Structures are given as structure tokens and as C-alpha cells.
Amino acid sequence: QVQLVESGGGLVQPGGSLRLSCAASGSGSSMNIMGWYRQAPGKEREWVVSITSDGITNYAESVKGRFTISRDDARNTMSLQMNSLRPEDTAVYYCHVRVTAIGPDFWGQGTLVTVSS
């Protein structure tokens, strides 16, 4: 079992920045894929960004150019730097990992990001 613990959520004004972190424990090897999903109030959970073990990143169009994902396999951690935040970025952000190419998948408990003036 892999445990994921997120941190870094909070309240920020539009145009501001936040940095989310996710620490993984319980796995003896680095994760195949790490990423973030988010769920806004009243909406379905959506994929935001992912990074492979080779460092290949993919971003949802809505966050491209504003968010940056990184990972540190030595520490089994992942970070999401979010800049130029908008009210529509308000959501609970979930850390996600896929241990191998075919799974299993694990999720964090979520951290709330609120963008509001």
C-alpha cells in the first residue's frame, strides 16, 4: 500500500501563487506516473497534470503555462507550483500515483485550494 500526504493548499487571491506538495510512502521504488487531479464544487474530478518516471510532463490546457509539476524520486515527493491562479482553479486537489504502467493507483486525501478576493 502506498500512502500519499498532500500539503500546501489554502486561500489565495486571483493572480497569486501556491505550491502543493505530495509525499509518498510505502513503496520501495519510484512511481511510474505521478500527477494531480482536482474537483471543483459540483463538478466531476478532472485530470490536471502528470509526470512520468522519465520526467515527461503533460498538462491540461486550462493550466498550461501557469502550473509546473516536478518530482524528486530520491524523496518520493512531487510538487505542483501554481502561478497566476484564477477563481476557476478553486477545487480540492488530489495527488495521484500509478505505481507501474498497469497500476495500481493510489490517491491522497485532497487539499483545498481557494482562489478568491
Backbone torsions as a table, in degrees:
resi	resn	phi	psi	omega
1	GLN	NA	139.5	177.5
2	VAL	-108.6	131.3	175.9
3	GLN	-105.8	135.5	-179.9
4	LEU	-121.4	131.1	179.4
5	VAL	-125.5	120.1	-180.0
6	GLU	-96.9	156.5	174.6
7	SER	-154.6	161.7	173.1
8	GLY	107.9	-3.2	178.4
9	GLY	-71.6	171.4	178.8
10	GLY	160.9	-165.7	-179.6
11	LEU	-102.2	132.6	179.6
12	VAL	-142.7	150.8	178.3
13	GLN	-79.9	154.9	175.5
14	PRO	-54.1	136.5	-176.8
15	GLY	90.4	-10.0	-178.7
16	GLY	-82.9	-175.6	-176.7
17	SER	-130.4	152.0	172.1
18	LEU	-144.4	155.5	176.2
19	ARG	-126.4	120.6	176.6
20	LEU	-98.0	145.9	176.4
21	SER	-129.1	153.2	178.0
22	CYS	-139.2	125.1	178.1
23	ALA	-111.8	128.2	-179.0
24	ALA	-106.1	138.8	176.1
25	SER	-138.9	158.3	177.4
26	GLY	97.4	2.1	178.0
27	SER	-119.8	138.4	-178.9
28	GLY	-87.0	-2.4	-178.7
29	SER	-138.1	167.3	179.4
30	SER	-72.2	155.6	-177.0
31	MET	-78.7	144.1	177.5
32	ASN	-65.3	-50.3	179.3
33	ILE	-132.7	137.4	173.1
34	MET	-126.6	148.6	-179.1
35	GLY	-171.6	-174.9	-179.3
36	TRP	-131.3	139.9	170.2
37	TYR	-120.2	165.6	174.8
38	ARG	-145.4	155.1	178.5
39	GLN	-135.5	113.5	177.7
40	ALA	-83.9	158.5	-179.4
41	PRO	-56.1	127.5	177.4
42	GLY	77.2	7.3	-178.1
43	LYS	-122.4	166.3	176.8
44	GLU	-74.9	155.7	174.1
45	ARG	-66.6	136.7	-179.1
46	GLU	-128.6	148.8	176.5
47	TRP	-72.9	140.7	-179.2
48	VAL	-114.0	-50.1	-174.0
49	VAL	-163.2	152.5	175.4
50	SER	-145.9	158.8	177.7
51	ILE	-141.0	132.4	-178.9
52	THR	-86.8	173.6	177.5
53	SER	-65.9	-19.6	176.4
54	ASP	-88.4	0.2	179.0
55	GLY	86.0	10.7	178.1
56	ILE	-78.7	127.4	-177.0
57	THR	-111.6	149.3	174.1
58	ASN	-138.1	137.2	-176.9
59	TYR	-125.2	144.6	170.1
60	ALA	-65.7	147.1	-178.2
61	GLU	-57.2	-33.7	-175.6
62	SER	-67.3	-18.8	-177.5
63	VAL	-118.3	-6.0	-177.0
64	LYS	-58.6	132.6	-179.5
65	GLY	88.0	-11.9	-179.8
66	ARG	-115.2	-33.6	-178.5
67	PHE	-107.0	147.1	177.4
68	THR	-136.1	125.2	179.1
69	ILE	-101.0	147.1	175.2
70	SER	-147.4	160.7	178.9
71	ARG	-141.4	151.4	177.1
72	ASP	-127.3	99.6	-175.1
73	ASP	-71.1	-24.3	178.0
74	ALA	-65.9	-32.3	-180.0
75	ARG	-105.1	-3.4	-176.6
76	ASN	54.9	48.1	179.0
77	THR	-126.1	160.9	179.6
78	MET	-142.1	145.5	179.3
79	SER	-131.4	154.2	175.7
80	LEU	-131.7	110.4	175.7
81	GLN	-89.4	120.6	-176.5
82	MET	-115.2	116.8	179.5
83	ASN	-116.1	165.2	178.1
84	SER	49.1	47.6	-175.5
85	LEU	-66.2	145.9	-178.2
86	ARG	-120.8	157.8	177.5
87	PRO	-55.7	-32.7	-179.5
88	GLU	-73.0	-6.0	173.1
89	ASP	-82.7	-6.7	179.0
90	THR	-61.0	125.2	-176.8
91	ALA	-178.8	168.6	166.2
92	VAL	-87.8	125.3	-178.2
93	TYR	-100.4	130.7	-177.3
94	TYR	-115.6	130.7	172.1
95	CYS	-78.3	137.8	-179.2
96	HIS	-134.0	139.0	172.4
97	VAL	-134.0	146.6	170.0
98	ARG	-118.3	117.5	-170.4
99	VAL	-66.6	-46.3	175.6
100	THR	-124.4	179.3	-178.5
101	ALA	-61.4	-23.3	-178.7
102	ILE	-113.5	13.6	178.0
103	GLY	104.3	-172.2	0.2
104	PRO	-75.2	166.9	177.4
105	ASP	-104.0	147.1	175.9
106	PHE	-134.7	152.3	-176.9
107	TRP	-128.3	147.7	170.8
108	GLY	-81.8	178.5	-176.3
109	GLN	-83.4	-13.7	178.4
110	GLY	98.2	146.9	175.6
111	THR	-136.1	134.5	-173.6
112	LEU	-85.2	129.9	173.2
113	VAL	-116.2	123.4	179.0
114	THR	-121.0	122.4	179.1
115	VAL	-110.8	108.9	-174.4
116	SER	-158.8	148.1	175.9
117	SER	-94.1	NA	NA
